[in-house]
Amino acid sequence: MHHKTIADIRAFNRFYTGFLGLLDRYLLDSGFSLPEARILFEISRGEGVQASDIVDLVGIDKGYLSRILEGFVSRKLVLRRRSEADGRKMHIFLTDKGRREFDKLDRASDNQLRELLKDLSPGRWSALKEHMEGITAILSRKPPEVGIRTGLQPGDIGYLTYLHGRLYKLECDYGLSFEAYVAQGLAEFYHQYDPDRDRVWVCEHQGRMVGFLLLMHRGSRSAQLRYFILEPAFRGLGLGKKLMALLVAFAREKGYDHVYLWTTHEQETAIALYKRHGFVLTEEKPSTGFGKALREQRFDLVL
């Protein structure tokens, strides 16, 4: 991992720890410490939870947890029942009083958050939610849910052009001429689009384009693969393999004899995927069209 990435994560942690401190101020008047509030939350979320589960979820010392639970029992906030299936296990439940206290705490927490974020526009609220969900998915190693649609919508052409310009500048240092090349090609695709012979595959996560691939006809028996791209956070999930399988299946279904594509020698990961699906290098030529010295390569697949 890059040193700057580590530094950025640590800087975010310092900022967010301070922000959480603001969120937790209301606890000073609630009668609950931060660990007590977190434990009440876990008991509320999983009625009948065991102490060992709370230890794993909260990361708290067993002895400290035991003392907190004893305090909850004495305050009549929770009760413990022995498991009918296994007498060695105890399940923890909120009492009616405990539920009332937790609900009051939960409402106070919601109100505190609304107060801290009240100056955010609806768009910023939405962006905050999206970014936090992204962080959660990445750190929990949970694969994001991605849908694939096969029809162009308003905004697609512009956003796909932007996506290529941004990512290829960041990852390959391609110049503005590459973005213009993409825009020109997408305009060509739009004007010659035949829904019976052409197809797009648009990958979306929470309504945002995160990947793309298209097949466009070139005469009656040939087709060209173009604009294969995936956001970095959505690579390594099998999406590329799925898109290629969909493209080849569509080409066969429509009776194409062969499919070809142009790429550059730097796109090693994509090239490996093309080769796994039967594409073969058939032509190579030097180029400086994208603002740097490259080798443009053509690959063909005979169906």
N, C-alpha and C positions, 0 to 999 in steps of 0.2 A: 504494500500500500504506500502511496506517495506521502512524503513527510508533510506536505502542505495539507493533504486530506486529513491526516491525524490532527494537525494543529487546528483545522477548521472544526472538526468534531469536538475537540476539547473546548474551543471557544464557544460553540453552541451549548455545550453542557454547562459551562459557567453562566451563560446568559439564562438558560432555562431553569437552572437551579435557583437563581435569583427571582425569576418569575413565579416559580412554585412557592417561594417564600411569601410572595404577596398573596397568593391564593390561600395559604394556610394561616393567614393572620386571624381570620374569623374564629379559628379554633381556640384562641386565647380566651374568648368569652363563652365558649360552648361547654366547658367542663370536661372536654376530651383532649387528650394529647393526639399528635399526629399518628403514632402507632395504634392508639386505641380506635381512632376513627377508621383507619385502614382495616383493622380487624373486624369492626362492626360491619363495614362494607362487605367483606368476604363472607361473613356469616349470613348477611342479608341476601347476597347473590346466590349462595349455595346452602339453602336450609338443610340442616342435618350434616353439615360439614364436620370433618374430624380435625382435631388439633394438628395432626401431622400434615394435613392438607394446607392448613394456614401457615405452618412453618415453611412449606415449599413455596407458597404463593407470595408471602410477605418477606421471606428471608429473615425471620426473626429468631432469636435464641429461644430454645424450648422452655428454659426456666423463666425467662421474662414473659413469654406468652402465658405460661401457667399462672403467674402472678396477676396478669391483666385479666385473664378469664375468671379467676377467683374474685377479683374486684367486681367484675360484671355480674357474677352470681349474687354477691352480697348486695349489690344495688338493684337486683331483680331485673336485670336487662337481658340475661340469657338463662337458659336451663339446659341441663345435660341429660341425655337418655342413653341407656345402655342398648347396644345393638341387639335386636332379636336374633339375627343370623350369627353373630359372633359376640359372645358376652364379654370379650376382652376389649371391645371397641366402644367408644362413647361418641355420640353424635350431639352437636351443639345447635341450638335453635334460639331465635329471638323470642322473648316474651312479648306480650302486647305492649308493655311499657318500653321494652327495647325497640320494638318496631316504631313506636311514636318518636322516641329519641333519635333513631336513625333517620326517619323521614324528615324531622326538623333539621338535622345536620345536613342531609342531602339537599334540601331546599336552600339552605344558607350557602352551601357550596355553589349551587347553580346561580344564585343571585350575585355572589361575589364575582364569579366569572363574567356574568353579563355586565357588571359594573366596570370591570377592568377592560373589557373589549367593546364598550358601548359606542366608541367613536369609529369603529370599523364599518366600512360600507358592506352591503350584501356580497359584493364581489370578493372583498378581502376575507369575509367570513368563509365563503366557499373555498377560496384558495388555501386558507389556513386548515380547513377540514381535509382537503385533498392532500396537502403536504404531510399532515400528521398521520393520515392513513397510510401514506407511502412509507414514512419512517417506520411505522408499526409493522407493516408487511415485510420490509427489508430485514429489520432486526429480529423478527420472529421467524424468518426464513419461510414465510407463508407466500406461496406463489400468487400473484395478483390475478384477478378474474379479468379475462380479456375476451371480448366478443369480436366476431368477424362478420362484416357486412359486404355485400357485393354490388352496391350501387353508389355512384357518386352523389354527393350532396353539396349544396352551396357552402363554400368555405374550404372544401377539400383541396382544390387546386392551389389556392393561395397558401394554405397551411403546409401542404406537402412541399411546395417550393421553399418555404421558410425552413422547414425541417431539414431538407437537404443542404441548404446554404449554411445553416448553423452547425449541423453535425459534421459536415465534411470540412468546414473551416477549422472546427475544434480538433478533429481527429486526424485530418490529412493535410490541413493548411491549403485547401483549394481556394482559389480566388473568386471574386464576384462573377467572373465569366462562367464558372460552373453553375452558379445559381441561375444565371440568364439562360444557360443551355437547358437546364431542367424546366424552367418556365416555358421556353419555346417548345420543348417536346411535349409537355402536358397540354399546351394549347393545340398542338397538332392532334394529339390523341382525342381531345374533346371534339374537334371539328370533324374527325373521321370516325367517331365512335359508332359502332354497330352493336347493339345489345345482344344480337344473336351470335356474334363472332368474337367480340371483345369482352374482357372481364377485369374488374378490379377487386382486390381483397383488402379491405380497410380494417385494421386491427384497432379496437377502441377499448380504453379503460376509463370507466366513469365518464363517458361521453367525449373523451379526448383521444385524438389519433395518436397511436404509439407505434404503428407499423403499417407498411403498405407494400403492395406488389400489384403489377398489372400485366396483362397479356393483350397485345394489339395485333390485328391482322396485317399482314404484308403480302398482298396478293391473295389468291384463293386457297393456297395450300401451305403457306408459311406464316409464322407468327413470331413476334419479338417480345421477349421478357424485358421489362423495364422497371426502374424506380423501386427496387427491392431495398427496404430500409426498416430498421428497428431501433427504437430508443434504447440507449444503453441499459436502462433498468429492466428491460423486457427481453434481453438476450439471455441465452442459456436456459430457456424455459421450454424449448421444443417448438416455439412459434415458427421459426424459419423453416424447419423441416415440414411442419404442417402446411405452411403456405406453398412450398414447392410441390408437395404432394397434390394439393388442390389444383395448382396450375397445370401440372402434367396430366392429371385426370381430365381437366377441362379441355386441354388441347387434344387429347385422344377422343373425347366425346364429340368434339366438333370436326373431327376428321382431318386435322392438320397433319401434313407429312413430316414437318420438322419445325423446331423452335430454335431461335438463336438469341444471343444477347451480347452486348458490349460492356466491358468493365475495364478496370485498370489493374496492373499487377500488384498494387498495394492491398487490394481487397482479398486478402488471403483466406479469411474465414468464410466469406461468401463463395469464393472460388471452390473451396473444399466441398461446400454443400452442393454447388452445381455439379461437380464431378461425381459426387455420390448418387446423383439422379441421372447420370448418363451423359452429361454435357462433356464435349471434347474440345480442346483448344485447336482452332483452325486458322487463326490469323493473329499477327502481332505487329504493331507499328509504333514508332516513337511519337510522342506528342508533348506539346507545351500549351495546349489549349485551355487548361484549367489553372494557369498561373505557375506551373512548376513542371519540371521534366518528368515524364511518365512513359510507361509502355501501355498503350491501349491494347486490349485483348478481346478477341471474338471467340465465343464458345457456341457450339452447335449440338443439338440433340436431334437425332433421327428417330422418328416414331414408327 
